[in-house]
Amino acid sequence: MTHKEPNLETDEEIEDEIFKNLPSTLGAHSAPIIPITRTEILEVNGAVIKLLTLRLKGKRFRPQAGDVTRLGYIRALIQALQSYNEILKTGEIDEIEKKIDYLEQR
């Protein structure tokens, strides 16, 4: 019995497995909206990087039918994560400013 090595150029199961392990707060069907942490944003970015690395690792790159659509969703995801990260950063700066104001008033 021979073990078949995964084809990194076409094996979508491997690619999809990366996204199956994302934080549950990112699930589309979760009832309460729980804020995403910076750690979770990093996990998502890491998953995207792994996905793209897997596709580019092969000896030859062979485009697949869904590549254009998938890349469009990846671009949208990255843009949303960047926006979310900016909102987190702004919120953290506001909290730090409030703490500074409080400390100055003491």
C-alpha positions in Angstrom: 0.0 0.0 0.0 1.5 3.3 -1.1 0.9 6.5 0.7 -0.1 9.2 -1.8 1.5 12.6 -1.1 -1.0 15.5 -1.3 -0.8 17.5 -4.4 -0.2 21.0 -3.1 -1.3 22.6 -6.3 -4.8 21.1 -6.5 -5.7 19.6 -3.1 -8.4 21.9 -1.9 -9.1 19.7 1.1 -5.8 20.7 2.6 -6.4 24.3 1.9 -9.9 24.2 3.3 -8.7 22.4 6.5 -6.7 25.6 7.3 -9.8 27.6 7.6 -11.8 25.0 9.5 -9.7 25.6 12.6 -10.3 29.3 12.8 -11.6 30.8 16.1 -15.3 30.2 16.8 -16.0 33.9 17.2 -15.5 34.2 13.4 -18.3 31.7 12.7 -21.0 33.0 10.4 -23.8 31.4 12.4 -22.9 32.5 16.0 -25.8 34.2 17.7 -24.1 36.8 19.9 -21.5 39.0 18.2 -18.3 38.6 20.2 -15.5 41.1 19.4 -12.6 39.6 17.5 -9.2 39.9 19.3 -5.9 40.8 17.7 -4.8 37.3 18.3 -7.7 36.0 16.2 -7.0 38.5 13.5 -3.4 37.1 13.4 -4.7 33.6 13.3 -6.9 34.4 10.2 -3.9 36.2 8.5 -1.8 33.1 9.3 -4.4 30.8 7.7 -4.5 33.0 4.6 -0.7 33.0 4.4 -0.6 29.1 4.8 -3.2 28.7 2.1 -1.4 30.9 -0.4 2.0 29.3 0.5 0.6 25.8 -0.1 -0.6 26.9 -3.5 2.7 28.5 -4.4 4.9 25.7 -3.0 4.4 23.2 -5.9 6.9 22.7 -8.7 4.5 24.1 -11.2 1.6 26.4 -10.5 -1.6 25.3 -12.1 -4.5 27.7 -11.9 -7.8 26.2 -10.7 -11.3 27.1 -11.7 -12.1 28.9 -8.4 -8.9 30.8 -8.0 -10.2 34.2 -9.1 -13.3 33.9 -6.8 -11.2 32.7 -3.8 -8.7 35.5 -4.3 -11.5 38.0 -4.4 -12.8 36.7 -1.0 -9.3 36.7 0.4 -8.9 40.3 -0.6 -12.2 41.2 1.0 -11.3 39.3 4.1 -7.9 41.1 4.4 -9.5 44.5 3.9 -12.2 43.7 6.6 -9.4 42.6 9.0 -7.4 45.7 8.4 -10.5 47.9 9.1 -11.3 45.9 12.2 -7.8 46.2 13.4 -7.9 50.0 12.9 -11.1 50.1 15.0 -9.4 48.1 17.8 -6.4 50.3 17.7 -8.5 53.5 17.9 -10.5 52.0 20.8 -7.3 51.2 22.7 -5.9 54.7 22.1 -9.2 56.2 23.5 -8.9 54.0 26.6 -5.3 55.0 27.1 -6.2 58.7 26.7 -9.0 58.3 29.3 -6.5 56.7 31.7 -4.0 59.5 31.2 -6.7 62.1 31.8 -7.8 60.3 35.0 -4.2 60.1 36.2 -3.5 63.7 35.5 -6.6 64.8 37.5 -5.5 62.9 40.6 
